[in-house]
Amino acid sequence: MSVISSREFNRDVSAVKRAAARGPVIITDHGRPSHVLLTFDDYQRLTGTGTNLGQAFVLDEETDFEPVRPRDSLREVDL
């Protein structure tokens, strides 16, 4: 497992992605672990989402959502 700073991550993302292919990479912020980068295959294995990422975002229950636009945001269209 590799550990790099967020500054190093920003400097060479490609190298970090190559390191993630070998195993999880811990990214630190001010010396403290803040994120973990891993391959998508590893993510699927850990989360049990299988091969269909879309299934990970499906809600089990229905939700009612009706977006409301504030009255002051209505404006005429200028053609």
Secondary structure, 3 states (H helix, E strand, C coil): CEEEEHHHHHHCHHHHHHHHHHCCEEEEECCEEEEEECCHHHHHHHHCCCCCHHHHHCCCCCCCCCCCCCHHHCCCCCC
